[in-house]
Amino acid sequence: MALNDKIQAYLAQANIAHGPGDYMTGQPEGEPDQVLRWDAKLGPQPTQEQLDTSYAAHQQTLQAAENKAKAIQLLNETDWTQHSDVNNTAVKPYLANQAEFNVYRAALRMIAVAPTASVAWPTIPAEQWSV
């Protein structure tokens, strides 16, 4: 049975009138499906192309937000590299490649400040300690 036939059978069973502007939504297991109908008071019904474009833009926004959160998390994980006792050359051991961590963290800050959906993630430098 085709999906559209299943939808029509469900609607008939539930005694729900189905029109050309209706959409069926999937619900969590155990919850009944719902049929949504476009409310003309909101304006003209969007075309499928408009819905697809809006969905794609929303996905881009969500991905950018996820990238921002990841960048902030990675910054937090390397906060220790910025403490004065870690890079104090008068006290050994000290982080010898502090400058590499500064470059790495600057790249992460750029992602956190201006997140995009597509990101080239910087590679975290390996710790190099003076002894």
C-alpha positions in Angstrom: 0.0 0.0 0.0 1.5 3.4 -1.0 2.0 6.0 1.6 -0.7 8.3 0.3 -3.1 5.3 0.4 -2.2 4.7 4.0 -2.8 8.3 4.9 -6.2 8.3 3.1 -7.1 5.0 5.0 -6.1 6.6 8.3 -8.1 9.7 7.6 -11.1 7.7 6.6 -10.8 5.6 9.7 -10.5 8.7 11.9 -13.4 10.3 10.1 -11.2 13.3 9.2 -12.0 15.3 6.0 -8.8 15.6 4.0 -8.2 18.4 1.5 -5.4 19.3 -0.9 -3.8 21.7 1.6 -3.5 19.2 4.5 -0.3 17.8 5.8 0.1 14.7 8.0 2.7 14.9 10.7 4.5 12.0 12.3 4.3 11.8 16.1 6.3 10.0 18.8 5.5 6.3 19.2 2.2 5.8 21.0 0.9 9.3 20.0 -1.7 9.7 17.3 -0.7 11.3 14.0 -2.1 14.7 13.3 -3.4 16.4 10.2 -2.5 20.0 9.8 -4.5 22.3 7.5 -3.2 25.6 6.3 -5.1 28.5 7.8 -5.9 31.0 5.0 -6.0 33.8 7.6 -2.2 33.5 7.7 -1.9 34.4 4.0 -1.4 32.4 0.9 -0.3 28.8 1.4 3.5 28.5 0.6 4.5 26.3 -2.3 6.6 23.2 -1.8 9.6 25.0 -3.2 9.1 27.8 -0.6 8.8 25.2 2.2 12.0 23.4 1.0 13.9 26.7 0.9 12.7 27.7 4.4 13.6 24.2 5.7 17.1 24.4 4.2 17.7 27.8 5.7 16.5 26.6 9.1 18.9 23.6 8.9 21.7 26.0 8.1 20.8 28.1 11.1 20.7 25.0 13.4 24.1 23.8 12.1 25.7 27.2 12.7 24.3 27.1 16.3 25.8 23.6 16.8 29.1 24.8 15.5 29.1 27.8 17.8 28.4 25.5 20.8 31.2 23.2 19.8 33.7 26.0 19.3 32.8 27.4 22.8 33.2 23.9 24.3 36.7 23.5 22.6 37.7 26.9 23.9 36.6 25.9 27.4 38.7 22.7 27.1 41.8 24.8 26.4 41.3 27.6 28.9 44.1 26.0 31.0 46.6 27.1 28.4 46.0 30.7 29.2 46.9 30.6 32.9 50.0 32.6 33.7 51.7 29.8 35.5 51.4 27.5 32.5 53.4 29.8 30.2 55.8 31.3 32.8 59.2 30.5 31.3 60.9 31.2 34.7 59.1 28.1 36.2 59.6 24.7 34.7 57.8 22.9 33.2 56.0 25.5 31.1 54.0 25.1 27.9 56.6 25.7 25.2 54.1 26.0 22.3 51.8 28.6 23.9 51.8 30.5 20.6 50.3 27.5 18.8 47.5 27.3 21.3 46.9 31.0 20.9 46.4 30.6 17.1 44.2 27.6 17.7 42.0 29.5 20.2 41.8 32.5 17.9 40.4 30.3 15.1 37.8 28.9 17.6 36.8 32.4 18.7 36.2 33.3 15.1 33.8 30.4 14.8 32.1 31.2 18.1 31.7 34.9 17.2 30.5 34.4 13.6 29.3 30.8 13.3 28.4 29.3 9.9 26.9 26.0 8.9 30.2 24.9 7.2 33.3 25.1 9.3 36.9 24.2 8.8 37.8 23.1 12.3 41.4 23.9 13.4 43.5 21.1 14.7 44.4 21.3 18.4 48.2 21.4 18.9 49.9 18.7 20.9 51.2 19.9 24.2 54.9 20.6 24.3 56.4 21.0 27.7 59.8 22.4 28.6 61.8 20.5 31.1 
